């Protein structure tokens, strides 16, 4: 619990995965907290219980294509589902 996450090979991508797994279990941490408190013992002292309050109503309105989508749909491809 006292080993440094980054000295053990952790990096920013792994820290995001740690945060996602912790949040899935209701533990409120952020990537910044992982960087500021890189040991489990330190992180545990600042982690909180997360309660997400998000508005869950119906989404309405226009959703225009982003530029890459516009480019893709502008291509004359015989089988778009085989593009990669």
N, C-alpha and C positions, 0 to 999 in steps of 0.2 A: 504493500500500500504506500510505501515511501519512495518507490522507484519513480524516476522522472519519465513521463510518457514519451517525450521527445528523445531522450537519451536511449530509450529502448527501441527506437526506430519509428516512433509515431511521427506523423506529418499532418499537414492541414486537411488533406482528404480523409485520412483516418479519423481525425478529430471530428469531422462532420458526421462520419458514420457512428462514432461514439455518442454524439449528441442525439442523433436520430434514434438509436437504440435506447438511450436513457429516456427520451421523451415518450417513446412507445410504452415505457413502463411507468410513466407518470412522474419522472424525475426531471425537474426544470433546470437544465444547464444550457449554456450557449458555447459556440466555438471560442469566443473571447474568454470565457471562464476557464476553458481547458488550457488556453495559452497562459492565462494569468495564474492558474493553480494546476500545474502539470502533474501533481501526484494525486492518487486516489484519496489520501487522507486530507489534503488541502481542498480538493474539489468537493469532497463530502461536506466540508464545513461551510461551503457557500451555496451548495445545491439546494433547490427548493422543490416543493411539491407543485407540480404544474397543473393548472386548471385552465383549459382553453375555452374561452367564450367567443364563439364565432357566429355571426349572423348566418342563418341557414335558409333564407328565403329564396324564392325563385329569381334567377338572374334573367334580365330582359335587356334588350337593346342590340345595337349593331355590333358585330365583331368582324371588322374588315381583315382581309388577309395581310400577313406581314410580308415584307419585300421578297423574302426567299420563297414563300408560298406562291406569290404572284409570278415570280420567275419560273418556278416549276410548272405551274398550270399553263403558262404561256408556251411551254415547249410542245412540239408536235411529236409526242411519244406514242407508238402503237400500243404498248403495254406498260402503263405507268407503275403498276404494281411490281414490275421487275427492275425498276430503276434503283441503282445504288452507287 
